[in-house]
Amino acid sequence: MIDQMTCKETFRRLDDFLDHQLSESECLLVQEHLEICAICAVEFKFEASIWSEVRAKLQHIIVPPNLREKVSLLLRETHCFEIDEE
């Protein structure tokens, strides 16, 4: 078991960390590293701000209703995701 992450290991996990895709133990290791490493903390803040901006811009895109329905149907057929209909 790893009890401390290097900058390289942390950097490789930042996207998954931002997407909440890490295990609880990996998440803790990344958080601990970000608390003690200023360089990685700056990189994390930068990446988090980009993700935030992308998400904000995507919320303003108008999706045709039939496209949303087609994508939802395809996802249900592949059993990959449960889709919340809005």
C-alpha angles and dihedrals in degrees: 000000000000115000096183134024128222122228090255093052092046093048091052090055100045096097092049090045090054090048092048090240099131127098116255092257093049090047091054092049092051091047092049092050092048090053093056103033116069094188093055091042090057091049090049092051090049094050092044090053091051091050089049093051093047092050091048092051093046090056089063095055113106110224118200109245093235091055092053090050093049093049092046091051093049092049092049091049092054090047089226100123143014107228122214107218112219 
